Every structure is written in C-alpha cells, then in structure tokens.
Amino acid sequence: MVPSIDFSKWWWVKDSSSSSSRKGNPVVVTMENPNYSVLEIDAPDSAFQPVDKDRGKNAKQFTWVLLLKAHRAVGCLAWLANSLCSLLRAVKKRLFFGHVETENSGKAKFLFRVILTFLVIALAFLSFELVAHFKGWHYFHNHNLHIPQTWEITGWFHTAYVRWLEFRAYYIAPTIQSLSIFCILLFIIQSVDRMLLCLGCLWIKFNKIKPVIKGVPPNSDDLEGANDGYPMVLVQIPMCNEKEVYEQSISAVCQLDWPKDRLLIQVLDDSDDEGIQWLIKGEVSKWSQRGVNIIYRHRMFRTGYKAGNLKSAMNCDYVKDYEFVAIFDADFQPNRDFLKQTVPHFKGNPELALVQARWAFVNKDENLLTRLQNINLCFHFEVEQQVNGVFLNFFGFNGTAGVWRIKALEESGGWLERTTVEDMDIAVRAHLNGWKFIFLNDVKVLCELPESYEAYRKQQHRWHSGPMQLFRLCLPAIITSKIAFWKKANLIFLFFLLRKLILPFYSFTLFCIILPLTMFVPEAELPIWVICYVPVFMSFLNILPAPKSFPFIVPYLLFENTMSVTKFNAMISGLFQLGSSYEWIVTKKAGRSSEPDLLAAEERESKTMSLQLHRGTSDSGLSELNKIKECQETVPTPPLKKMNKIYKKELALAFLLLTAAVRSLLSAQGMHFYYLLFQGVSFLLVGLDLIGEQMN
C-alpha cells in the first residue's frame, strides 16, 4: 500500500505511571477540531519544564514538532519541484532542439510500433479507470470479479465499463497470466544460473585456484642474447579511424618486454580517412626508426570488418614463422610484461589454444554510464569468464587482450566474416575441435569504456545481435561435433540460449510490458518478490566484484532494465536475420589514459628524443609526422557541435510505465507504484539522452 501519514496520532498523550505525582491544578484544553484528542497541562508554566520520557508532549512541543516536520516537508517539496523543473527544461531542450533518431529500415521500426500500440491501449485503459474512480465505481479494487447486477442508474458508459471488466477478467487476464508465469520461470532459471556462477567464484577465491605456469618462464636480462626460450610472437593492432587512441596503443605495444628479433607488430589500419592514415603511418615510422619490428598494413576495401582485417593479415607469408599471435584493439594499452605473463602458459600445454587477460578501465569513474558499465564488465570477467575457464576450460574470446596459438586458429578454420562477433565465432569453433582456454584474472590490460549512450547502445546492439546470428549458423556443427554431450548442452542451453537469448527476452517482456499491463488488468498479478526482492538480490550479486560501486545498486538495476529494449531488439535482429544484424559501427572513444601512464609515456618520449639528438640521427618518419601536424594546424577545423538525440523506443516505454504508475496509484499498490515511477523516469532520462556524454 502507498504509505499514509496520520497526523492525529501525534496528539495522543502517553499514560503516566503515577498520577499522584502531578502538581498543581490540571487545565483541560479542548481542541475545536473533533479529529484531535484532549490535552492535559498540569500548570501554565509546565510547557517550559522538562518532561519525563514516559509522559506525552505538551502543546508547544507539538507545535514545534509540526513546524519542524512542515519545514522538512516544504524542503522536500522544493527539492522535488526543482528536480522536476530541471527535467522539464531538459525535455524541452531535447524536443525542440534535438535530432530525432532515424531508422533505416521498416523492420527496425516494428518494436517501436508494438510499444506505441501498448502505450495507446494503456492510455485508453487509464481513461476508463480514471472516470470509474471519480464516479465511485471501485470494482477494479477487487481482483475477484463480482459485478453488481443493479441497473437503476446505469448509463451507456457504465454499461461499457462493466462489459470491459467482464472481458478483461475472462479473456485478457488468463493470457497475460500465462505469459507472466512463463517469464517468471525463465527469470528463476537465469537467477539460479547467476547464483551458481557466484558460488563457483567464491569456491575459486576460497581455494585460491588460478592457472600456473609449468616449468620456469623465460627471464633474461639480456634480451638480445640467449633468446632460445622466447617463442616467436606476432602482435596485431586492428583499427579503423581510431584518431583518438592510435598513438597510445601503438606506443604501449611497441614497449612490450620481449626480444625484438622474436616480436613483430602489425598495425592493421582500415581507416577511410586519408589524414588519419598518414598520422598512423607517421607513428609506425617513428617506432620503426627506434628499432622496433613494426609493419603498417592498409586495405583498400573494408570487407568483413575486423574479421576480414585479421584474416587478410594472417595470409601474409611471414606469419608461418610465428607460433603465437596477440591481439589488441586500438584503445588497449598492455603492460610491458604482458607477454611474459601470458605466453609461458602455452609451454608444456599443447592443448591450450587461448590465454585471455582481463580488462581494466581508465575512465570507469568518468560519469554514471561508465560506472554502470564497470559493474557489468567486472561481473563478466571476475565471475563468468573465470568460473567457465576454471571448470570448463572454455569461455567466449573477448576479441582483444588475448594470445592465440596460431596452429589452433588455422585448425579451427581461421577468421570468418559471417558474423559481427568473430571473436565468439572462433572460440566456439576451437572448442568444438577440442582446444582449451585459460583466463588470467590477475593480468589486466587498460582500455576505455564508451562515455556516451549512443556509442554504448551501438556496442551493445552488436554484442547481442551477433551471438544470435552465430547460434543459427553453428547449431548444426555443435550437434554433429564429437565433443562430450554435456559440453554440447553447455554450449546450446547455457552459453547461447540462457545467457544470450533468455536474459534479454524475459527482462524486456516481464518488466517493460507485462508489469505495466498488470496495472490495467489487476486479475493478472505479479508477485512482489518478482518485482523487488529477487531483482535487488541479483543486482547485489552482480555488484559484488565491484564493491566500490555499491551506492549505485539502484541505478544499476533500473538501467539494466532500460537497456533490455536495445538488447531485445538486437537479439531479435540477429535471430531472424533482420537488416541491422550485420551492422558494425566502430565504438567512439575519447582517447583517455591514466595519469601514471601519461607521466611515464612523457618521460620515455623525452629520453628517446634526447638520445636521438645526441646521436645526430635523422628520422624521416618524424619529419613526415611533423609536416602532417603543421598542415593540420594551418587548416582550421570547425568546432564540432554536440548532438542531442531522442530515442523513440525508450520514450514510448517511459510514458507507458508512467501511465501504469498513475494507474497503480489509484489502486494503492505501493511497491508497484514506486517501481513503475522510478523505472519510467529511468527510461525518460535515457530516451532524452541525459545519461553519459554527448556525441560530437
């Protein structure tokens, strides 16, 4: 129930244990308002004397209490009014000065039309309920339909309302109830899976289980001599128009602690901007002049996106001389000892195909959006990847910050261009061929989180559309493979269906569609533990790997439900091969680095430049780079304006949830009202692009 405040109980006086101890003649004050009780004051000055704890408050004390509470109430109302005004100003700014998001295909608008239909129906239902509420027809307060058969004062509207109640109870409610039971069952299964993963992570922590290197890892102070213990390693940096992060990525990889004659770096540039191409060429030339074995490769046609880029690079003749390949996306900055912490795990372990490192983020505290992403990804690495790596020797390759055995890549079919999740594709095919994986939770590689909702939304669309597309393609291969039956079951039911399909399906259907509908169809109820207790508990489990983010548990829960719209839409696109299922948009980055990395890079840069000046060497690459920078400085670039986007699906759901919140207020359903209100506000903020940074 919505909590009510009863001021009358403040005027009651507690019974005194001994009435004989009172002094003076009692004065009886009778309040004119019959709703208040009678107060007794022992003497005129007793209001200013201390009162025992077991006695009631006098009139002046009650007055001060009322004034204090009124002051607090006014302050709270003023804060709410100020917040509402700020929100309305932001709404006005977005609606009148924003750019509405455009959909390219008619199929992409289908989900928006479905949500809009539900919104129109909900508004119609709310109109009926409001009229019935003010008319005094409180039939909807009782979920068991008992319609009075009195027709003395009936009109056409009242008759239509009664007929609607009958139709709602006998036809609509059973359908919604059946769908809600199905979604609750999926919700329970997925929650149990999360709990088992968390228990597995606790077991790993308690027993201090982690991969160990067999034998003695190579360690030589003289990297140019005695290099027999160091295998040949190829490092690839695929990028596309990465103007903000190319320099720091190439710099970090070129300083890896590994013998130079045993290391080759490939900068795989798919940029279509000629200016960015020249900048990357200049950076490669600079490090090449410093003695680093680094090669710049550029494709004329960007076919197959990242998979096509990696496939083209692996077809080079010199690749056959290398045993392992390490892959880093353009915003990743590995530590100097990355290869020494990962490559030795392959020694004495011929069945090992992949060593995956964990991600760490330089901008996790940049804004609310990055904080919420950090919670999700910490759970993904700390719990999902680590548990699957320890107990199953299999997990999805994260596409970067990992080292592959080249032989495993070749025997598994190499990089394929059939999906936008080429990393998961090669991992599944390698697992079907019997290869094993290792996840190193202690080895972290710095990278950058998307700071704008637009970039994060496109990234999540690709991450949830690609797995469903891959599931369609590799399901026959999984069924006919020679791996154990329980491994097939894990791939099909846990890896793909439960964690990639069921999660976005029930999250969107249950909390964004069924819950608001139950406000208009109260015969179909959702238990309070489904709405509150279990989601909060699961959010608490998700936030455990990032304990510093505990204050954001409520925004995290609301934001995850908000993102279910994007994830559900992406899942449907990938499952049914819709137009946006093969869309690949490079995630926008800001090029941030941690302060220690910036200071260390500046120190190394100054030392290297002074050394070159002392030697008197000429660097053609540096001069070329300086010319490019001079050209850029002479040609002024117009300032980029920040774009305000409007997301129609999220806005439609925001109004649907807020409409349902108004309906729940009529029926005095407290927890439902608060959840729908806050979730509706969350959708409204996301729909108006008020979370994260604005895109340029």
Phi, psi and omega in degrees: 000150174293126184297135178248151181251118181255104183283343185293331183289345178290343187263000178280144179255132179291150179291138178271145182287330180220109180283341182290340182281355181287145180243148177086174179272130180291142176247126182261123178247120181257123179283141181292330180284119183292347180284345181260155182271181185268139178250143176243128177241127185294319184208163181300327182265004183291341180294337182258004179264153179297143183248139178296155182296332183271007179250161181281170180274151179274183188293318181292324177296319177295324178297316178295322178298316179297318179296320179296314179293324177295321178297317178295319180296318179295319177298319178295317179296322179295319178296316179297319180295320178296317178296319179295319179296319178298318179295319180293323177296320178294322178298315179298318180298317182290319186288325186261338182238002184270172177249119181285137180294137180254142177258135185280323185242156178293329180294329181290340180273357186297314181297321178297320179294323177297313180297319179296323177297315177299323180294316179298316178297318180296320178296321177296316178299319181296322177299314176303313185293323179294315178298316180295325181293315181283338175281345181092013177270093186262038180295327187286354174287336180255121184285335175273114190288116173227088186274124179294142183261047177254125186239025183289317185245041182267142174240182182293325179291318179297321178295317178296323180294319179295318178296323177297320178299319179296314180295321180296318185286325188262342185237311184283314184301315179300324179294313180295321181296320179295316179295321179293322177297318178297316180292323178296321177299315176297322178299317179294317180298315180293324178293320177297319177299318178297318180295320178295321176298318179294320177296321176297322178294319177297322178297319178295317180294317184294319181268000178054050180273129174201153181298141179241151180276129178278127181083193182262124180291152179295132180209105182226132178289329178265094185288340182273349177233162179054053183259016183295332182279357182257117177286165179282126185236132174255130179246128182242136177236088176285138180207160178208109180055042182265064184294328186281335190234357187297322186292312182291328179292311180297321180297317181293319182290323181291346180256018176297140183278089182203144180306134185295328180281356179248012186223133174228132182249127176251119172264106186262095188261120175253020185293141175257002176265119184294327178295319178293323178301316181293324178296316180292320177300318179296321178294318178296318179297322180299314181285332176294322177294339179271006175095010179273135176281095185224140184232138176257127178233135179226133178263142179287325182235129184271065179275136178078005178054226184293322179298317178295326178294313179293322180297318179296321181291325181287346180276359178293147184295324185287350182294332182296343179278354186250148185259328183228156177226128176255138185239131177225127172291169191294338182261009183264138183233090181288153174288164182299326184266020183301311182294325179289339178270343185247311186299321180300341178294338180284337183293128181073014181225075187293343179273357183277127181253327189220137168241115184254131176262165181270154176269145169231153193239130181279342185234033183294338180255020184290315178205182183297323181297316180291327177296318180291323175296321180299322177299313181297312186286329175297318177294321181299312183281311186295322187255296188297304184294318183292316181294315179295325179291322182284315188267335184242346187056029179210141172197169179284129176296135183276003175085349182199167180059038179221158179240127180251146166280122185299325178300320179294321177298315182293316181291338180270002177104357179071188181285130178247148185259021189276343179222173175269001176242066181297333179292316177291326180298310182291329178293317180295317181293324177293322178295321178293336178271006174091009180280155182246156181237155175230134176249127180255101182287339182274344180264116185243142178238126181289139176209189187234137176270145174297132185263351178247149181294326180298314179294318180294321180296317179292324177296315180293327177298317179292320182290338181253343175277318182300315180301323179289323175295319178292323180299319177298322186281323188258001179300315177299322179293325178294316183294320184269001182288167183262010179285169183296156183298320182292332175289322175296317179297320178297317180296314187285307191273325182265305187295316183262299190292306187290314188267345181247333183250309187292320183302305178292332181294306184288328180297316179287313186292316186285312188267340182253340182242303186293315182302310177296329179292326180294341175290330179264345176234077186293346176293336176258102186259152170248129180298151182294333180289335177286325184277324190243297196294308183293314178301320179294319179295318179293324176294324177297319177295320181295331186270352181301318178295344177234072188298333179292345180267010183302323178299346183258023185293320180289312174301326179296315180298315181293320182291323178297319176294326178293319180290347180298335178295311179297317182292320178295316179298318179293319180298317178295319180298316180288324183290324183250015174055049177281177190299324185272006184287338181248027180273129179232113177239126181297131181293126180293134182234156181260347179075039181274150175223156177288154183299316177300323179294320180295317179295317180295319180295320179296320179295316180295321180296317181294321179296317181294317181294320179294323178296319180293324179293322179293323181283341180072028181276153175255138183239104181294326180294319180293320179295322178295319179294321179296322178297319180297316180294324178295320178297321180292326180288326181287329180266107182290136178258132180296143180295139180278135179268144178280134185263136176258115184259157174234128181254111191291322181297314181295322179293319179298317178292327177299313180290327176296314181291321178292325174297316177296327177295320176297319179295321179292331177294325178296321182268007175057045176261096191301301185295321177298318182298311182296318180296312181297323180295308183292323178292322176296319177295322177299314177297324180294317179295319179289319180297330178266008177059047179258012178241135181082184180276159178275145179280143174271000000 
